[in-house]
Amino acid sequence: METNLLSTHPHDSHDPKEATPSSKFAKYLQEDDLTQECQALISTLPKEQDWVMSHLYQYQGFWHPIRELQGVLSCQHHFQARDTDIILATNPKCGSTWLKALAYVVVNRKIIPLDDNHSLLSKNPHELVPCLELRVYVDHQVPDLTELPSPRLFSTHLPVESLPLSIKETSCKVVCLARDPKDTFISLWHFANKLRPPNDGKLQLEEAFDKFCKGVSFLGPFWDHVLSSWKYSLDNPNKVFFLKYEDLKEQPKLYLKKLAEFWECPFSSEEENNGVVDEILSLCSFDNLSNLEVNKIGKLSTGEHNEAFFRKGEVGDWANYFTQEMTEKLDEICLNKFQLCGLKI
């Protein structure tokens, strides 16, 4: 049985008569239909205007839209990790889609042949590797995950501070993915503008940059999120794999083999000789995934078009947008945040 977790979400639909993606996403961000616990909590939290609509609330040091925050609380209360679980803990817009595709194919390659019927060719990576707080536990859902076969594969955008306790207490494998903050910001800005209702107009680059530098962005502050992952990996080297997007882009074959070993499903000599590693990289490549029909016309349960998750995937695209002043400001912030920890990103 393949580890295609929760792929039949009760709200998934491709019916053109359904609400438009923008209206479904607007409903996702509304501040009604909340649990009493969440209502009581948000009344005590710092609040800022969201990049898309509604507001962000600061919980355990990081900023969340309201329904995602409710999913966080439910996840923290109910998720019970197994030692065999694999958790992809990524900062938003740092290569989550690519990492999910790679993980899904590598972990399931013994039971899902690399052929024209592969699940990745008909389903978006975010559907195949569900996010704990954004999908598994969203909208009051508390699913029974006990019958899912091992290894279970989940993702999360949560910082270490907010991970469910069971993830920290078990021997499950956690991959943390980070990216150049300038490329992260540009990707986040483009993504936010794709989700904003047309009537709200485009979020201006300068306004978004100011919010990002102040740490007010989805799951921001960016640097605190990265640092918590980095320190977590240093304290738990056998449990946590800290990976930079740029390294994965530069040497994909090397790092895919390292990840497979970390996930305890290394490539055999026969697989390597038969080109399996290269075949997986080709299947999961940006060019291949972005040109699949499902990623051109499909959408997720919360209304986002799948194509919104595929823009360029390039390293250094920020240079097409940043002024010298913006570059110096963000470089100074990151230098001050990362230098003492010995982290270069």
C-alpha positions, 0 to 999 in steps of 0.5 A: 500500500502506498503512503499517499496520505489523506489524498481523498480530503473531504473538501477536495474537488475539481467541480467547476461549479464549486466556489472559485479558488479565491472565494474558497481561500477567503473562507479559509482565512475567515475568523468565524467557526473557530473552537472556543479554545482558539477564540480565547487564544486569539484575543490574547495574541498580537495581531497584524494585517496579513499579506493576503487578507484578514490578519496574522496572529503571533503564537509562540513567537511566529505569525499565523493566519487564523485557520492555520492557527486553529490547525496548529492547536489541533495538531499539537493536541492530537498528533502522535508521531511514530519512530518511523515517521518522516517529517518535512519541516520547511520554511514557507517558500523554501522549496517545499514542493520539490522536497515533497516530490523527492521524498514521496518518490524515494520513500515509495519507490519499492511499491510505486514503479517509476512508470507512466502511472506514477502518482506524482504525474496525476497529483500535486506533491502537496496532496501526496504529502499532507501538511499537518496544520494546513490539511490534516488537522484543519477545519476541526478535523482529528483524523485517525492516522493509526492505520496508515502504514509506515513510514508515514510521510508528513510535512509542516511549516511549523518552527521547532518551538511549535512542533507537536511534542511527540515529534520531539520525543520520538526517533522520527526523521525530520528534514529542515529545508532553508533558503536564501532569505532574498529569494524566499521573500520574492517567492513569498511576495509572488505567492501572496499576490496570486492568492489575493482577491482581485479587488484588493489589488497587488501587494506592493513590493516595498510594503511586503519587504517592510513587513518581511524585515519586521518579521511579520510574514506567514510563519515569520520571522524568517531568521528565527524559523531558520535558526531554530531548525539549525540549532535543532539539527545541531542538537539532534544530528541523527534525527534532524537533517538540515538542508539548504535549497541552494545546495540541493539545486547545485548538487541534487544527486549527492543530496538525494542520496544523502536524504535516502540514507537519512530516511533509511532507504538508501539506493542500492548499487544496482539502482545507481547503476540502472540510473534510478537516482537520475530518473527520480530527479528527472521525474521530480524536476521543476520542468517536469512537474510544472508542465504536468496537466494536474499542476496547470489546471488542478487546485488544492482543497483550500482553493489555491491553484496548483500552478501557484506553487510553480514559478521559477525555482531559480537561485538568485532571482531576487536580483531582478527585484531588489534595490541596492538599499533593500539588499543591504538592509536584508543582508545586515539583518541576516548577518546580525541574526546568523553570524554568531551561530556560524550559519551561512545562508 
